[in-house]
Every structure is written in structure tokens, then in C-alpha cells.
Amino acid sequence: MLGRLVSDEIRNRNPDSFWGDVLPIMRRADAVVANLECAISDRGIPWTATPKVFHFRAIPAAIDVLKAGNVRYVSLANNHILDFGEDALGDTLRLLDGARIAHAGVGQRPAEACSPARFTVNGLSISAFSIVDHEAPFAAKADQSGTCFIDLRAERRIWPDAAAIRKERASGADVVLVSAHLGPNMVQYPGKELQDFKKRLLVSGVDIIHGHSAHVFQGIQAMGRQIILHDTGDFLDDYATDSRMRNDWSFLFLLDVDATGVRHLLMRPVKLGFASVNLAVGDEFTAICDRMLDMSAAFGTELQRCDEGLELYLARK
């Protein structure tokens, strides 16, 4: 979330500085995937069609922060992307396109909003879908640009479904990713309905589910070479910290992926500060790892400790 007070900092700081000592790791990766939970624009007026407490918008220079962090794809299906209306959304899309940052999850009509982004990472063809289950007024309609909105309570279908995934495979996709802004804030475990939905996505052929909505990280679940990151928590923002839920704790999730699926996951614990993120150290490093070990064990996932944090092998080299 690069808006509000983070946006104020962008006016006065080098883009590299926001990523702290995590930056070299991000740059060594072939690509960084993120949820962008704000508009990037200097236009628009706050959303007033329905009640809303927070409105997030970053100045156009925020695009340089994403570029500095090696961000190659952003999910836009979330409950803040339309906080400043369609003008700000349009600016966001133009800035992302100009920076060659792929994106999905919004569009002029539902079909466009729910179409995947397609991009190539180190020779792998990626198809990335983006979905959200809250802020229903933001949903794309025939006459309104908006998000790829999924009502988990009303719909038995899933998106992307097996037919959509087969279409992407037929078009050459090596990896299918779903970036999902699903579920309530500040909960450490996803509800059964949400767990079932994500499992059905894997059965339909999704390789990676990148969850983000709770503002705290949740456990890891694997099925063969497929993986669910139930929630990746926060990473860069100006949010107040809950001393019990610890929304200032998270990970950099490093996935080793090939055309047959996920091979390995390495998780580097991080500590969020005001408009900054750095690698966690000392007692916090241990506490963050301990919490993730417990959360993942609930899904039958046995993570291993390592010098850098935690890891999981889905395929041995």
C-alpha cells in the first residue's frame, strides 16, 4: 500500500529506500509478484457511492518504488483500487503499462476484469488471474469499470475454472497463478468455505495461490507440486500495528518454479516499519518462524527451519 503517508514519503526518499535490506534479494529474483492496494494517480475524488473509511492513493512517482523492487506483476482486484474512481484507476493502468508491470483483476467489463495477465519470467510463460470477494460495489459491470468480484457465499462456481485454465495451458502457459484477495481482515486461519474454494482451484489446475487480504500471514498448504500461500500478510504500508496479531510481521516468499510446478519455497522473515521493510533478526526472526510453523502444521505442512528462515521442498533436485 503506497498511498497516504507512504505517498508523502515518496516525495522525499529514494525509491530503493522503501525496500530496506530486502531489496538485494528481490532484485536477485527473476520477478516479484505483489498485491497493489491503492491507486497510483494525482487525479480523482474519494469514493462516496457507498460508506468507506479509508481511501488510498499514491502519487505517480510511486511507480518508481515498484520498479526499484523488481515488481513484474501486481494484482489489482482488491477493495482499494477504486478508492479515487475511474480516473485514478485509468492513470494506474497507464503507469503500470508504461513501466511494463503486468496486472490483472480490473477491467471495463466483467470478462475483461477477470481475464489473466500473461507475461514471461526467465523463459516461463505465466498466466496470472486476480480475484476479490469484498467491496462488491467495486465489481466490474456492463457499464462500469471495476474488479473481478467473486461472491463466495452465493456462487458454487469457481474462477478461474478448469475450462479457463485449460485455455491458458493451450495458449502456452507453463504456470497458472491466482492472486486472491479473499477473506476477512486480521484472522490467522482461513475459514472452511475459503479453504474449500482454494482447494477446488488446485483441483482445477492452478499451480500457485497467492493469498492477501487478512493483513497477517497465514499457513502454507501443498498438494503435490501445487501450493497455497493462504495469506502473505502485509509488506509495505503505513498501517498501525496490532501488538497481538502482529501485522508488522511477514515473509518474503521465494518460489522456485518450473513448467512442472513448484519445486521449493524459501521464506525469509521480515519486519515492517513505517513505510519500510527489512529482514527480521534475533528474537523476532524466531517468533515469526515459530508462528508460521504452527499455522502450517494445521494444514499438514511440515516446514523446515534453515539459516535464512523456513523452507519446503515439493520436489527434490
DAKAQUI-V16708 format. One record per pair of residues at least 12 apart in sequence whose ideal C-beta (glycine too) atoms are under 10 Angstrom apart, sorted by sequence separation. I is the first residue (numbers start at 1). J is the second residue. If there is no record, write none. Layout:
BEGIN
i;j
I;J
I;J
END
This chain:
BEGIN
i;j
6;18
81;93
104;116
105;117
115;127
116;128
117;129
135;147
137;149
139;151
148;160
164;176
182;194
183;195
197;209
209;221
217;229
218;230
219;231
233;245
253;265
254;266
255;267
268;280
269;281
293;305
19;32
44;57
76;89
93;106
104;117
116;129
117;130
134;147
136;149
165;178
198;211
217;230
218;231
233;246
234;247
253;266
254;267
271;284
43;57
92;106
93;107
102;116
103;117
104;118
115;129
116;130
132;146
133;147
135;149
180;194
183;197
217;231
218;232
233;247
234;248
236;250
251;265
252;266
253;267
254;268
270;284
271;285
289;303
296;310
42;57
102;117
104;119
114;129
115;130
132;147
134;149
136;151
182;197
183;198
216;231
217;232
218;233
233;248
234;249
235;250
251;266
252;267
253;268
269;284
270;285
290;305
2;18
38;54
39;55
41;57
42;58
76;92
101;117
102;118
103;119
114;130
131;147
132;148
133;149
134;150
160;176
182;198
214;230
215;231
216;232
217;233
233;249
234;250
235;251
251;267
252;268
269;285
289;305
296;312
37;54
38;55
39;56
40;57
41;58
42;59
43;60
76;93
89;106
102;119
113;130
114;131
130;147
131;148
132;149
133;150
134;151
180;197
194;211
209;226
210;227
211;228
212;229
213;230
214;231
216;233
217;234
233;250
235;252
250;267
251;268
252;269
268;285
269;286
271;288
289;306
292;309
293;310
38;56
39;57
40;58
41;59
42;60
74;92
89;107
101;119
102;120
113;131
130;148
131;149
132;150
133;151
134;152
160;178
180;198
207;225
208;226
209;227
210;228
211;229
212;230
213;231
214;232
215;233
216;234
217;235
232;250
233;251
235;253
250;268
251;269
252;270
269;287
270;288
292;310
37;56
38;57
39;58
40;59
41;60
42;61
100;119
102;121
113;132
129;148
131;150
133;152
159;178
194;213
202;221
207;226
208;227
209;228
210;229
211;230
212;231
213;232
214;233
215;234
231;250
232;251
250;269
251;270
269;288
286;305
36;56
38;58
40;60
76;96
86;106
133;153
158;178
178;198
202;222
203;223
206;226
207;227
208;228
209;229
210;230
211;231
212;232
213;233
214;234
232;252
233;253
249;269
250;270
268;288
269;289
289;309
290;310
40;61
41;62
96;117
131;152
180;201
190;211
202;223
205;226
206;227
208;229
209;230
210;231
211;232
212;233
232;253
249;270
250;271
267;288
288;309
289;310
36;58
40;62
56;78
74;96
81;103
86;108
133;155
199;221
202;224
206;228
210;232
211;233
212;234
215;237
229;251
248;270
249;271
250;272
267;289
269;291
288;310
39;62
40;63
56;79
57;80
73;96
104;127
105;128
178;201
190;213
198;221
203;226
212;235
248;271
249;272
269;292
285;308
38;62
56;80
81;105
82;106
102;126
104;128
105;129
106;130
178;202
190;214
199;223
202;226
215;239
229;253
248;272
285;309
40;65
54;79
55;80
56;81
71;96
81;106
103;128
104;129
105;130
113;138
176;201
189;214
201;226
202;227
246;271
247;272
248;273
252;277
267;292
36;62
40;66
54;80
57;83
77;103
102;128
104;130
105;131
106;132
113;139
114;140
178;204
180;206
187;213
188;214
195;221
202;228
216;242
227;253
229;255
246;272
248;274
52;79
55;82
56;83
57;84
72;99
74;101
76;103
77;104
78;105
103;130
104;131
105;132
113;140
131;158
182;209
187;214
199;226
201;228
215;242
250;277
252;279
52;80
55;83
56;84
57;85
71;99
72;100
73;101
74;102
75;103
76;104
77;105
78;106
112;140
113;141
131;159
176;204
178;206
183;211
185;213
186;214
187;215
188;216
190;218
216;244
227;255
54;83
55;84
63;92
66;95
72;101
73;102
74;103
75;104
76;105
77;106
110;139
111;140
131;160
176;205
177;206
178;207
179;208
180;209
181;210
182;211
183;212
184;213
185;214
186;215
187;216
188;217
189;218
190;219
199;228
216;245
217;246
248;277
251;280
267;296
279;308
280;309
36;66
52;82
58;88
62;92
66;96
71;101
72;102
73;103
74;104
75;105
76;106
77;107
110;140
129;159
150;180
152;182
176;206
177;207
178;208
179;209
180;210
181;211
182;212
183;213
184;214
185;215
186;216
188;218
189;219
198;228
215;245
216;246
217;247
227;257
250;280
279;309
7;38
52;83
57;88
60;91
63;94
64;95
71;102
73;104
74;105
75;106
76;107
109;140
110;141
111;142
129;160
150;181
152;183
175;206
176;207
177;208
178;209
179;210
180;211
181;212
182;213
183;214
184;215
185;216
187;218
188;219
190;221
198;229
214;245
216;247
220;251
241;272
249;280
6;38
34;66
60;92
63;95
67;99
106;138
108;140
109;141
110;142
113;145
116;148
150;182
173;205
175;207
176;208
177;209
178;210
179;211
180;212
181;213
182;214
198;230
215;247
216;248
217;249
225;257
241;273
248;280
3;36
7;40
47;80
49;82
55;88
62;95
63;96
66;99
67;100
107;140
108;141
109;142
112;145
113;146
114;147
115;148
127;160
148;181
174;207
175;208
176;209
177;210
178;211
179;212
180;213
181;214
195;228
214;247
215;248
216;249
217;250
220;253
225;258
239;272
241;274
1;35
2;36
3;37
4;38
32;66
40;74
57;91
58;92
60;94
61;95
67;101
106;140
108;142
109;143
110;144
112;146
113;147
114;148
147;181
173;207
216;250
217;251
227;261
236;270
238;272
1;36
2;37
3;38
7;42
34;69
36;71
47;82
57;92
60;95
63;98
64;99
66;101
105;140
108;143
109;144
113;148
114;149
129;164
183;218
195;230
215;250
225;260
226;261
227;262
232;267
235;270
237;272
238;273
239;274
249;284
1;37
2;38
3;39
47;83
49;85
63;99
77;113
108;144
109;145
110;146
112;148
113;149
114;150
129;165
165;201
169;205
194;230
217;253
224;260
225;261
226;262
229;265
234;270
236;272
238;274
248;284
249;285
265;301
267;303
1;38
2;39
3;40
32;69
34;71
36;73
37;74
39;76
46;83
47;84
48;85
58;95
76;113
77;114
108;145
109;146
110;147
111;148
127;164
168;205
194;231
224;261
225;262
233;270
235;272
236;273
237;274
238;275
251;288
2;40
3;41
32;70
33;71
34;72
36;74
37;75
44;82
45;83
46;84
47;85
60;98
63;101
107;145
108;146
110;148
127;165
158;196
159;197
162;200
166;204
168;206
190;228
223;261
224;262
225;263
227;265
229;267
234;272
237;275
238;276
246;284
249;287
250;288
251;289
265;303
268;306
31;70
32;71
33;72
34;73
35;74
36;75
37;76
44;83
45;84
46;85
106;145
107;146
110;149
129;168
152;191
158;197
161;200
162;201
165;204
166;205
222;261
233;272
236;275
237;276
249;288
267;306
269;308
270;309
29;69
30;70
31;71
32;72
33;73
34;74
35;75
36;76
38;78
44;84
45;85
106;146
107;147
127;167
128;168
153;193
158;198
161;201
164;204
165;205
190;230
222;262
236;276
237;277
266;306
268;308
269;309
27;68
29;70
31;72
32;73
33;74
34;75
35;76
37;78
39;80
40;81
43;84
44;85
47;88
76;117
105;146
106;147
107;148
127;168
152;193
156;197
158;199
160;201
162;203
163;204
164;205
165;206
189;230
190;231
236;277
246;287
251;292
267;308
268;309
269;310
26;68
27;69
28;70
30;72
31;73
32;74
33;75
35;77
36;78
37;79
38;80
39;81
42;84
43;85
44;86
45;87
46;88
75;117
105;147
106;148
126;168
127;169
152;194
155;197
158;200
159;201
162;204
165;207
188;230
189;231
235;277
246;288
249;291
250;292
266;308
267;309
268;310
26;69
27;70
29;72
35;78
37;80
38;81
39;82
41;84
43;86
44;87
45;88
74;117
105;148
125;168
157;200
158;201
161;204
162;205
188;231
210;253
222;265
234;277
249;292
266;309
267;310
268;311
18;62
26;70
36;80
37;81
39;83
40;84
41;85
43;87
44;88
73;117
104;148
105;149
116;160
125;169
127;171
152;196
156;200
160;204
161;205
162;206
187;231
266;310
267;311
23;68
25;70
26;71
35;80
36;81
38;83
39;84
43;88
44;89
72;117
114;159
115;160
127;172
128;173
152;197
158;203
159;204
160;205
208;253
210;255
220;265
246;291
265;310
266;311
267;312
15;61
18;64
19;65
23;69
35;81
37;83
38;84
39;85
41;87
42;88
43;89
44;90
73;119
114;160
125;171
127;173
135;181
158;204
160;206
265;311
266;312
15;62
18;65
22;69
23;70
39;86
41;88
43;90
44;91
72;119
125;172
126;173
127;174
128;175
129;176
130;177
131;178
132;179
133;180
134;181
150;197
183;230
208;255
220;267
264;311
265;312
266;313
10;58
11;59
15;63
16;64
17;65
18;66
39;87
40;88
41;89
43;91
44;92
72;120
73;121
116;164
125;173
126;174
127;175
128;176
129;177
130;178
131;179
132;180
133;181
134;182
158;206
180;228
182;230
183;231
207;255
264;312
265;313
7;56
10;59
15;64
16;65
19;68
39;88
40;89
41;90
42;91
72;121
81;130
89;138
115;164
116;165
124;173
125;174
126;175
127;176
128;177
129;178
130;179
131;180
132;181
133;182
134;183
180;229
182;231
208;257
264;313
265;314
4;54
6;56
7;57
8;58
10;60
11;61
14;64
15;65
18;68
19;69
38;88
39;89
41;91
114;164
118;168
124;174
125;175
126;176
127;177
128;178
129;179
130;180
131;181
132;182
133;183
134;184
176;226
178;228
179;229
180;230
181;231
207;257
217;267
262;312
263;313
264;314
3;54
4;55
7;58
8;59
10;61
14;65
15;66
17;68
18;69
19;70
39;90
40;91
41;92
81;132
116;167
123;174
124;175
125;176
126;177
127;178
128;179
129;180
130;181
131;182
133;184
134;185
180;231
262;313
263;314
264;315
3;55
4;56
6;58
7;59
10;62
13;65
15;67
16;68
39;91
40;92
41;93
77;129
78;130
83;135
93;145
116;168
120;172
207;259
217;269
262;314
263;315
264;316
1;54
3;56
4;57
6;59
7;60
10;63
15;68
16;69
39;92
40;93
41;94
73;126
75;128
77;130
78;131
79;132
82;135
118;171
121;174
179;232
207;260
208;261
217;270
261;314
262;315
263;316
264;317
2;56
3;57
4;58
7;61
10;64
14;68
15;69
38;92
39;93
40;94
41;95
72;126
74;128
75;129
76;130
77;131
78;132
79;133
81;135
118;172
120;174
121;175
207;261
208;262
254;308
261;315
263;317
1;56
2;57
3;58
7;62
10;65
40;95
73;128
75;130
77;132
79;134
80;135
82;137
83;138
90;145
116;171
118;173
207;262
233;288
254;309
256;311
260;315
2;58
3;59
6;62
9;65
36;92
39;95
40;96
72;128
74;130
75;131
76;132
77;133
78;134
79;135
82;138
89;145
186;242
252;308
253;309
1;58
2;59
73;130
75;132
78;135
79;136
81;138
82;139
89;146
116;173
188;245
208;265
252;309
253;310
254;311
256;313
257;314
258;315
7;65
77;135
79;137
80;138
82;140
86;144
89;147
186;244
187;245
188;246
251;309
256;314
2;61
3;62
6;65
40;99
79;138
86;145
186;245
233;292
251;310
255;314
256;315
2;62
36;96
78;138
85;145
86;146
116;176
117;177
185;245
2;63
77;138
116;177
133;194
186;247
256;317
77;139
82;144
116;178
117;179
185;247
2;65
77;140
82;145
116;179
2;66
82;146
133;197
231;295
36;101
81;146
82;147
230;295
81;147
131;197
230;296
34;101
36;103
79;147
230;298
32;101
33;102
36;105
77;146
78;147
230;299
31;101
35;105
77;147
79;149
131;201
31;102
76;147
77;148
217;288
228;299
76;148
77;149
129;201
219;291
220;292
75;148
77;150
104;177
219;292
220;293
228;301
104;178
105;179
217;291
218;292
219;293
222;296
227;301
104;179
105;180
216;291
217;292
219;294
220;295
221;296
103;179
105;181
219;295
220;296
1;78
3;80
129;206
218;295
219;296
220;297
221;298
222;299
177;255
217;295
218;296
219;297
221;299
222;300
1;80
127;206
134;213
216;295
219;298
220;299
221;300
222;301
3;83
127;207
128;208
129;209
130;210
132;212
133;213
175;255
177;257
218;298
219;299
221;301
222;302
3;84
126;207
132;213
218;299
219;300
220;301
126;208
128;210
175;257
219;301
52;135
174;257
175;258
220;303
174;258
175;259
219;303
50;135
52;137
174;259
175;260
227;312
50;136
52;138
173;259
174;260
175;261
50;137
174;261
175;262
227;314
31;119
33;121
47;135
49;137
50;138
226;314
31;120
49;138
225;314
30;120
31;121
47;137
220;310
222;312
224;314
225;315
30;121
31;122
47;138
222;313
223;314
224;315
29;121
30;122
220;312
222;314
29;122
30;123
31;124
33;126
30;124
36;130
31;126
33;128
35;130
35;132
81;181
78;179
80;181
75;177
77;179
78;180
79;181
75;178
76;179
77;180
78;181
188;291
73;177
75;179
77;181
195;299
74;179
75;180
76;181
77;182
73;179
75;181
79;185
188;294
189;295
188;295
189;298
190;299
188;298
189;299
126;257
124;257
78;212
79;213
124;258
125;259
75;210
78;213
122;257
123;258
124;259
121;257
122;258
123;259
73;210
75;212
33;177
35;179
37;181
34;179
35;180
33;179
35;181
69;235
69;236
66;236
65;236
33;208
35;210
37;212
34;210
35;211
37;213
33;210
35;212
34;212
35;213
37;215
56;237
56;238
54;239
35;232
37;234
34;232
33;232
35;234
37;236
38;237
35;235
37;237
34;235
34;236
32;235
69;277
65;275
22;235
1;215
22;236
19;235
20;236
19;236
18;236
32;252
33;253
32;254
33;255
29;252
29;254
26;252
28;254
29;255
30;256
25;252
30;257
26;254
9;238
25;254
6;236
8;238
22;252
6;237
7;238
5;237
6;238
1;234
4;237
5;238
6;239
19;252
1;235
2;236
3;237
4;238
5;239
1;236
2;237
3;238
4;239
1;237
2;238
1;238
1;239
25;266
25;268
25;270
22;268
22;270
21;270
22;271
20;270
20;271
26;277
20;272
20;273
22;276
23;277
25;279
22;277
23;278
20;276
21;277
22;278
18;275
19;276
20;277
21;278
22;279
17;275
18;276
19;277
20;278
21;279
17;276
18;277
19;278
20;279
21;281
13;275
13;276
9;274
10;275
9;275
8;275
9;276
6;274
7;275
5;274
6;275
5;275
6;276
4;275
2;275
1;275
25;308
END
